[in-house]
């Protein structure tokens, strides 16, 4: 269950590269390549520095002109997509 | 705020004649093909099939094939024609491919029809290959070389055992030289060549046929080598079978790249430029044998980024008629950065 204190990280088999503001994530073991847009890249960058979900949403709120309810809903939905795609996993402890 | 978008593509790594087995299948390396996978050779040694030696010249390089039997040498000369010579020439070091003889009992014996799938085993300094009546290894240190162990004499060429290994060797050789082997169709005229890539069924053979109908020449509709020749991006046909691989319409030599196009199905002619990340992801999808190697990932991505700098990728959809080439010529934008 994701809450404001949950911290995610990129999975070890997901190789991420920022190209021209967009991201490529390659999961070679399963033969998948995924392209992230600029927002997706920003979320992944914030997850990579270990920001809990709550802080991540706060950071994005300062960067994007969007109401807080929409922002939180969209970010949580996107993190779930990243989980489902096998790009990130919740850090334990 | 728009949520982040994820676009899935597949690293198919598929070749026309042979393809890597699905990595998600719960198998260890070679167990479908090798009687005793643990005895996979740790180095390039064994009993040669014979004393014959042939040098294959293409893609700006030479590939020395040693240890061939007379039958195998005859088969290779017939298949590769003028590309097969007895001597080395040119400044670049050759890649040596050694052919060794093993017993048929070294391989899994069953009633399967001949298969063109194979297993790949990735390591930092080597690559293992196991397939139907063959096993091979590529060693990258101190320089690229390869060894093939097979129980087949005549069938080395007839069943494309040698060709399938050579595709892999060339893929890694191109990588080391700053280029990439691309599952693609190349179509050339006197000004250069356009390269069309995409998944199976996207239209590579169709655009190649339309090119011939408009009096152009096809390099290959299966695999082409993109590489640097004196600092310029060129494309060269590889002598591997495709619909046009052995036809009289196929040309030899290398050509400057006029454009890189990812093919997508559509009803009418249209082009759009891909953003860099999507372009490189699309190229990655069509770089067989190397795109799933975790030890060569950084090298491959650097090459693809460099390639994209030189020739930005456009998406092309087209109707299967002559308007495709009319559209390409009418809207041509020089692709290479000076």
Interface residues (C-beta under 8 A of the other chain):
Chain A: X15 X17 X19 X20 X22 X23 X24 X26 X28 X29 X30 X31 X32 X33 X34 X35 X36 X37 X39 X40 X41 X43 X44 X60 X64 X66 X70 X71 X74 X75 X77 X78 X81 X82 X85
Chain B: X1 X2 X3 X4 X5 X6 X7 X8 X9 X10 X11 X12 X13 X22 X23 X24 X275 X276 X277 X278 X280 X281 X284 X285 X291 X292 X293 X294 X297 X301 X305
